[in-house]
């Protein structure tokens, strides 16, 4: 398997998929054209005004979504510009990919001395940027309590509580080290007065768990600073101490990570993100919850709930460490089609208010 950062792995997987398609189509860097690359983008899910030949991503594989298509387009452009320039081949494709566009207002505001910008690189393979309202999948009603009643260990109870009360991703949670936890008031890091957790990206974790976002962090005199900071609730702290005093003590193998295997030949070793997903999936089935319970649904649910309470996208952005308040507003700032307020508004307009 490819070793590298999360972003490098994503680009590597996209490139491998494309090279396999090229092998089937008997294309090389010397013979491939821009039309061939557009055909490939159509074969993986992009809307292109041309036939793209035989199907490529057959079930159970799904067509790429909007984000994956942008990644694939960027990957293909970078790969072929590098190969064609370095080898001095396929000047026609190199010229077709090295196109530019006029800078937008957003481009100018992001760049240093942006007012002097005359052009920006463009990607003819990238799909059109059509703004859409996304509807993230939320948790079924009563999920947290149902899962807490169906999981079997203090570790699993803690995982459910921590996913419910923070917006941590599962890779960040399973990648936590004990030094990342500042669960007392006025911790020595000085970055948050209340109990909190630092999610730090570490590429060398024994269980291969890694945080998706990679802000700078450091450890000075045994104190972690930086990374993604998530506030810890009293319930999270209570579940943590129960787990540490009943299951963690005497079992951990000295690696310093928070979540560990509790049975089997790897008892005491770090617990993986896939294992955590499996626990949630099985607990959801035992609880009779509809659909598959996925860790990211907890993140969506908390962001949605915080936005409902605060009415402020900036607050929801900080709680979930999202990239921007605008993105939070676009994804979560629209009414729930099943909310009482939505139903009441329609009933009023229909003249059916009780």
KAVENBEL-V503796 format. One record per helix or strand of 3 or more residues. SS is the DSSP state (A for helix, B for strand). FROM is the first residue (numbers start at 0). TO is the last residue. Records with the same first field share a line. If there is no record, write none. Layout:
# KAVENBEL-V503796
SS: FROM-TO, FROM-TO
This chain:
# KAVENBEL-V503796
A: 5-24, 33-42, 65-86, 90-96, 104-109, 113-115, 142-149, 153-164, 169-173, 177-179, 233-247, 272-285, 294-309, 312-319, 324-331, 339-349
B: 195-198, 216-219, 222-225, 227-230
